[in-house]
Amino acid sequence: MDDLIADFHIHSKYSHDSVMSPESIIKRAKKVGLTCIAITDHGTIRGGLEGKRVARTHGIDVIVGTEIATDCGDIIGLNLHEDILITRWQDVIPAIRSQGGKVMFPHPYRDHSSIEEIAECVDFIEIWNGRSTLQQNMAAQDLATRFSKLVMYGSDAHVSSEIGSVKTRIDPESFQFRELLTERYSTASEIHRSQIISLVKQRKWGTLISQGTRYIGRKVWRFP
């Protein structure tokens, strides 16, 4: 069986900060040479389920996932068939495994607490995230080494141009990492676009207007 060319962290329109349809994600993934993706929307597996149905006609394997906001930061569940609505991280991990799923610790040094306790319990640690800093990714790699965990890489794509910006070759049976093929960080423009999308989808018009005013005056977006 051929190795997978994968990006394991992508958000669709079912996240609060993306507008990409699962079908558009699949088409973009195929265009940039991916053969496997995980759609990991915030708080729902809906994007992954829809993507899996669409992907059947495009030759892309889709892993159904979700990024769950826990009391200690985000945890990703992969290979799921039901949403997970609890938030206590000690309960989230067994809930993922009760569905036969796998647990990934995304961007561990970005907005997490109890980092080592979580690392000890997960299956995979994301050691390269396209929206994290180099220092955060290096710390995540050290964490995975210290706890002898399998590693994953993800673009954390919220806009189309980010899909496949982090691309790896993976063993299709063990999901063992083989080779890093692409390692581009997201640009400020890509990140700002998803922040604007989030403000619009949440109808935070006042914040959007104030940020627009600051942009006009300073030629730079600054978000809280």
C-alpha positions as CSV (number, residue, x, y, z in Angstrom):
1,M,0.0,0.0,0.0
2,D,1.3,3.4,-0.9
3,D,2.3,5.9,1.7
4,L,-0.2,8.7,2.6
5,I,0.6,12.3,1.7
6,A,-1.2,14.0,4.5
7,D,-2.3,17.2,6.3
8,F,-3.9,16.3,9.6
9,H,-5.4,19.6,10.7
10,I,-7.9,21.5,8.5
11,H,-11.0,23.5,9.3
12,S,-14.2,23.9,7.2
13,K,-17.2,26.2,7.3
14,Y,-18.5,24.3,10.3
15,S,-15.8,26.0,12.3
16,H,-16.5,29.6,13.5
17,D,-13.4,30.9,11.7
18,S,-13.5,29.3,8.3
19,V,-15.9,29.5,5.3
20,M,-14.4,26.6,3.2
21,S,-16.9,23.9,2.2
22,P,-15.7,20.3,2.6
23,E,-16.0,19.9,-1.1
24,S,-13.7,22.9,-1.8
25,I,-11.2,21.5,0.8
26,I,-11.2,18.1,-1.0
27,K,-10.6,19.8,-4.4
28,R,-7.8,21.9,-3.0
29,A,-6.2,18.9,-1.3
30,K,-6.1,17.0,-4.5
31,K,-4.6,19.9,-6.4
32,V,-1.7,20.3,-4.0
33,G,-0.9,16.5,-4.0
34,L,-2.5,15.3,-0.8
35,T,-4.0,11.8,-0.6
36,C,-5.2,12.0,3.0
37,I,-6.6,14.8,5.2
38,A,-8.2,15.2,8.6
39,I,-11.0,17.7,8.8
40,T,-11.0,18.8,12.4
41,D,-13.6,21.5,13.0
42,H,-14.1,23.2,16.3
43,G,-16.7,21.4,18.3
44,T,-18.2,19.3,15.6
45,I,-17.5,16.3,13.2
46,R,-20.0,17.6,10.6
47,G,-17.3,18.9,8.2
48,G,-15.4,15.6,8.4
49,L,-18.5,13.5,7.8
50,E,-19.5,15.7,4.8
51,G,-15.9,15.6,3.5
52,K,-15.8,11.9,3.7
53,R,-18.9,11.5,1.6
54,V,-17.6,14.0,-1.0
55,A,-14.1,12.5,-1.1
56,R,-15.3,9.1,-2.4
57,T,-15.3,10.6,-5.9
58,H,-12.0,12.4,-5.6
59,G,-9.6,9.8,-4.5
60,I,-8.8,11.5,-1.2
61,D,-9.0,9.7,2.2
62,V,-10.7,11.8,4.8
63,I,-10.3,11.3,8.5
64,V,-13.3,12.5,10.5
65,G,-12.1,14.6,13.4
66,T,-12.9,17.5,15.7
67,E,-11.0,20.0,17.8
68,I,-12.5,20.0,21.2
69,A,-12.1,23.1,23.5
70,T,-11.4,21.6,26.9
71,D,-10.7,23.2,30.2
72,C,-7.0,22.9,29.6
73,G,-6.9,23.8,25.8
74,D,-7.7,22.1,22.6
75,I,-7.6,18.3,22.1
76,I,-8.3,16.7,18.7
77,G,-10.1,13.4,18.3
78,L,-9.6,11.5,15.0
79,N,-11.7,8.7,13.5
80,L,-14.9,9.7,15.2
81,H,-18.5,9.1,14.4
82,E,-20.2,11.2,17.1
83,D,-19.6,14.7,18.5
84,I,-18.0,15.1,21.9
85,L,-19.7,17.7,23.9
86,I,-17.9,17.4,27.3
87,T,-15.0,19.8,28.1
88,R,-13.0,18.3,31.0
89,W,-9.9,17.1,29.4
90,Q,-9.6,14.0,31.6
91,D,-13.1,13.0,30.3
92,V,-12.5,14.0,26.7
93,I,-9.7,11.5,26.1
94,P,-11.6,8.4,27.1
95,A,-14.7,9.7,25.2
96,I,-12.6,9.8,22.0
97,R,-11.2,6.3,22.7
98,S,-14.7,4.9,23.4
99,Q,-15.5,5.6,19.7
100,G,-12.4,3.8,18.6
101,G,-10.8,7.1,17.9
102,K,-7.2,8.4,18.3
103,V,-6.2,11.4,20.4
104,M,-4.0,14.2,19.1
105,F,-2.5,17.0,21.1
106,P,-2.5,20.0,18.8
107,H,-0.1,23.0,19.2
108,P,0.6,22.1,22.8
109,Y,2.5,25.3,23.5
110,R,-0.3,27.6,22.3
111,D,-3.1,28.3,24.8
112,H,-2.7,25.1,26.9
113,S,-2.2,24.3,30.6
114,S,-1.4,20.9,32.2
115,I,0.8,20.2,29.1
116,E,2.8,17.3,30.4
117,E,-0.2,15.6,32.0
118,I,-2.1,15.8,28.6
119,A,1.0,14.7,26.7
120,E,1.3,11.5,28.8
121,C,-2.2,10.5,27.9
122,V,-2.5,11.1,24.1
123,D,-1.6,9.0,21.1
124,F,-0.1,11.7,18.9
125,I,1.5,15.1,19.5
126,E,1.4,17.7,16.7
127,I,5.0,18.9,16.5
128,W,4.5,21.1,13.5
129,N,1.6,23.5,13.2
130,G,1.5,26.0,10.4
131,R,0.0,28.7,12.7
132,S,2.3,28.2,15.6
133,T,5.8,29.8,16.0
134,L,9.1,28.1,15.3
135,Q,9.8,28.1,19.1
136,Q,6.4,26.6,19.9
137,N,6.9,23.8,17.3
138,M,10.4,23.1,18.6
139,A,9.1,22.8,22.1
140,A,6.3,20.5,20.9
141,Q,8.9,18.3,19.2
142,D,10.9,18.1,22.5
143,L,7.7,17.1,24.3
144,A,7.0,14.3,21.9
145,T,10.5,13.0,22.3
146,R,10.4,13.1,26.1
147,F,7.1,11.2,26.2
148,S,7.9,8.8,23.3
149,K,4.8,9.8,21.4
150,L,4.0,9.4,17.7
151,V,4.1,12.7,15.9
152,M,1.7,14.5,13.6
153,Y,2.0,17.6,11.4
154,G,-0.8,19.9,10.4
155,S,-1.3,23.2,8.5
156,D,-4.2,24.2,10.8
157,A,-5.7,25.5,7.6
158,H,-8.6,27.9,7.8
159,V,-8.3,29.4,4.3
160,S,-7.7,27.5,1.1
161,S,-4.2,28.6,0.5
162,E,-3.1,27.0,3.8
163,I,-4.2,23.5,2.8
164,G,-1.1,21.4,2.3
165,S,1.3,24.1,3.5
166,V,2.4,21.4,6.0
167,K,2.6,18.1,4.2
168,T,4.0,14.8,5.3
169,R,4.6,11.2,4.1
170,I,2.9,8.8,6.5
171,D,2.8,5.0,6.8
172,P,-0.8,4.1,5.9
173,E,-1.1,1.3,8.5
174,S,0.8,2.6,11.6
175,F,0.5,6.3,10.8
176,Q,4.2,6.5,11.6
177,F,5.8,9.6,10.2
178,R,8.2,9.0,7.4
179,E,9.1,12.4,5.8
180,L,8.3,16.1,6.0
181,L,7.6,17.2,2.4
182,T,6.4,20.8,3.0
183,E,6.8,23.1,6.0
184,R,5.5,26.6,5.3
185,Y,4.2,28.8,8.0
186,S,0.9,30.7,7.5
187,T,1.2,34.3,6.5
188,A,-0.1,37.2,8.6
189,S,-2.7,37.7,5.8
190,E,-4.0,34.2,6.0
191,I,-4.3,34.3,9.7
192,H,-6.0,37.8,9.6
193,R,-8.5,36.5,7.0
194,S,-9.7,33.8,9.3
195,Q,-9.9,36.3,12.2
196,I,-12.1,38.5,10.1
197,I,-14.3,35.5,9.1
198,S,-14.7,34.7,12.8
199,L,-15.8,38.2,13.6
200,V,-18.3,38.3,10.8
201,K,-19.7,34.8,11.5
202,Q,-20.1,35.7,15.2
203,R,-21.6,39.1,14.2
204,K,-19.1,41.1,16.3
205,W,-19.6,44.2,14.2
206,G,-18.2,46.6,16.7
207,T,-14.9,44.8,16.9
208,L,-14.8,44.4,13.1
209,I,-15.3,48.1,12.5
210,S,-12.8,49.1,15.1
211,Q,-10.2,46.8,13.6
212,G,-11.0,48.1,10.1
213,T,-10.5,51.7,11.4
214,R,-7.2,50.8,12.9
215,Y,-6.2,49.1,9.6
216,I,-7.0,52.2,7.6
217,G,-5.0,54.4,10.0
218,R,-2.0,52.1,10.6
219,K,-2.0,49.8,7.5
220,V,-1.9,46.8,9.8
221,W,-4.5,44.5,11.5
222,R,-4.1,44.0,15.2
223,F,-6.5,41.5,16.9
224,P,-6.9,40.9,20.6
